[in-house]
C-alpha cells in the first residue's frame, strides 16, 4: 500500500524500447481524477520522473487495486496498444477476496452505466453498456466471528477475468452477485471490511491484477506480464491458510 513520505521507485516488471509495465501499489491513482481531487501522487507522473521520459497510459487500474499496469513509451505504440484493449484482445486476470462462497465458477453478464471522470475526458452515460466477467473460486474459509446474522463469517479467494473493460467492473459485478470484494468502501460491506481491518490490519481493497497477456504491437510476439501479490495482500492469504491456493 502507498505510504506517506518520499515516493519509492515503482517496481518495473517489464521494459523494452516501446513498452513499460509496473507493479502499481494499492492506493495510487493512475492519473489525475475528479473522483479524488485531493490526491497529489499519480503513477503516470511518478513513472515519468523515475525513468526520465514521457509515458502514455493504455488502460487503467482503480486506485485501490494493485498489480500489472502497462504504459507505452511513445504515442504511436500507445495508440496501437489502446486499440488492442478496445477490441478485447488483451487477457487480464485478477485475484480478489470476497464475502461468502460464490459458485465454483461462472460468468456474470450484467450491463453497467459509465461513470464520469472530467480529468480523463470521460462523460457519464445514462444507457448501460454490456459488461461480462468470468470468475473461478480458488479457496474458501469460515471465520468464527459474527458479522451478519450468522455466528460465523465465510469468505472466498477468487480469480476474476474481465471480458469487457467497464469502470469498476469487477467491484460492481461482485456486488451484483452478492459477493462484494473485501476492502471496497464504495460497493462492499463496511462490517466485513472492518473485520479484516481488526483481524489482519488490512486497510486496502483486496483486489490485484496479477496476469496480463497481449501481443506486442511492434514485433507481434506474445507478451505475458505477471505480478506477485503485494506483501500486505499476500499476508492476508497466508493467515487465512490459502498458501497453496495459487498452485
N, C-alpha and C positions, 0 to 999 in steps of 0.2 A: 504494500500500500504506500502511496505517496506520503512523504513526511515533510514537515516544515524544515527550513534551513536551506543552505546552498544545494542546488539540484545535483544529484548523482548522474553520471553518464547513463544514457538509456542503453540497455543491453541490445547489441546488434546480433541478430541470429542469421542474417544473410546479407551479402552485399556484392554487387558487381558494378560494371560501368553505367548501368541504366536503372538498377533497382536497389532498394534497401529495405529490409524488414527488421523491425524491432520487437522486443517483448515489452509491450506497454504495461506499466503498473496500474493497478486499480487506483482510482481517484484522480486520474489525469485525463483532461479533455484532449481530443484530437486537435481541435481548433476552437477559436472563439465562438461562443454560442449565446444567444439571447436567453436560453434556458438556465444559464449560470453566469449572470452578469459580473459577479464579484471575483471570478477566477482570474489569476494573472499568469498561470503557467499552462502551456499548451504543448502537446507533443510535436506539432509542426515546427514551432519556433525553437524549441529545445533541441530537436534533432538538427535543424538548420545550423544553429550555433555550434553544435557539437562537431559536425563534420565540415563546417565552413563552406557550405554551398546550398543553393535552394533545393527544397524537396517539395513534392507535389502529392497530396493525398489522393488515393484512388478508391478508398472505401472508408468506413468508419467503425469505431467501437464505442459503445456507451462509456461515459466517464467511469462508472463503477466496474466495468469489465476489464480484465487483464488479458494479455496474450498477444497473438500474432497480429501485427499492424504493418501493412505494406505501403511503401511510398515509391513514386517514380523519381528519377533524378533529372528528368527533362520533360518538357511539356508534351512532346510527341509520344514518348513512352507512356506518359500519364494518360493521354487520350486513348491509346491502344489498350491499356490495362482497364480503364474505366469501361470501355466497350465490352470487354470480357465479363466484367461484373454485371453489367446491364443485361447481357444476353444469357446470364445464368450459367456461364461456362466455368466458373470458379467454385470448387467444392470447399466448404468450410465446415469444421466440426468444433463443437463446444462441449464443455463439461459443466454441470451445474448440480447443486444440492437443492432439492425441492421438498416441500411439505407433503407428507403422505406417501402412499405406494401407488404410483401410476402403473398401468398395464406394462407387461414386459417390453412391448414395442407398439408403435402406432404412428399414424400420420394425422396431423392437425391441419385442417383446411378451413380457415376462418378469416374472412376479409378484414382488413384493418384500415382505418382512416389515417391519412397522412397528417402528421403534426407540423406546426410551423417552426422555422428557425430563420430569423431575419439575417443573422450574420452569415449563414451558409447559403442564403438566397433561396430558401425553401419556403413555399407558401402552403398554408393549410389547404386540405382538400376535403370537401364535405362528403363526396362519394368514396366509399370504401374501396380499397384496392385488393386484388386477390393476394393471399398470403398462405404459404404452406410450410410446415415444419415437420420433419421426421424425427422421432425420438426412440431411444433404447435404454431400458433400465439396466444399470450396471451393478448396483448393490443396494441393500436396504438395512435399516437399523431401527430398533424401537427403544426409546429412552424412557426411564422411569420417572417422568415429570409430567404433571398435569398442566396443560396449556389451554385446551378447549374443554369439552365436557367429559373427555375420557381420562382415566388415571395415568395413561402413558401417552407418548407422542411418537409418531412414526415419520421417518424421513428417508429419502432415496437419493442416490447418486445416478444421474442420467447423462447420456450423450445426446446432444442435440445437433441436428443438421438442418439449417435453414435452406429451403429450396427457393425462396424468394428473399428479397432484402428490404423489408419494411422497417420503419422506425420502431425501436424497442420490440421488435417482432418476437423474439424468444421470451422475453419477460411477459408480454401481453398474451402470447399463446399459452404459456404455462398457467397463467392466471385463468385463462378461459376454460381450461380443463380441470380447474380447482386444485392445481399442484404448483402454487407460486414458488418462485425462487427465493431461497433464504437470503436475507440482507437487502431485499428490494423494498425500499421505503415507499415507492410510488404504487407498485402493483402487488406487493406482498402483504403479509400479515405481521403487524407490529409485535404481537405477543410471541410469535415464533422467532422473529428477528432478535428480540430481547433475550430470549432463552439462549441463543447462540452467543450473544454478547456476554452473558453471565457465565456460561459454561466454558467457553473457549476464547474469550476476549476478542471475538470476531466482530470487527467493525465494518466489514466490506460486503459487497454483493458477491455471492458465491457463484459466479459465472466467469468462465475463462475460455478464450479462443485458443485451442490447443493445436489445431491442424488446418492447413490450407494447401490445396492442390490447384495448380493452374499451368497454363502453357506460357513459356517465356515469350513475350511479344516480339522479340527481335530474332532469336535463334530457333524458336519453335520447340525447344526441349521441354520435357515435363519437369515442373518445379514443385518440390514438396517442402513446405515450411512447417516446422514444429516448434512448440514452446512448452516446456515443462510447467506444471502448476507453480505459481508463485508460492513462496515458503509459507505465508500465512494461510493460504488455501490448502496447501499440502498438509499442514499441521492439523487442520480440522479433519481431513480424511484419515490421517493416521490415528487420531484419537477416537474416531468412530469405527476403527477396525477395518478400514477399506484399503489396506495396503496392497492387496492382490487384485483389486477390482479392475485395474487397468491392464492386466496381463491377458 
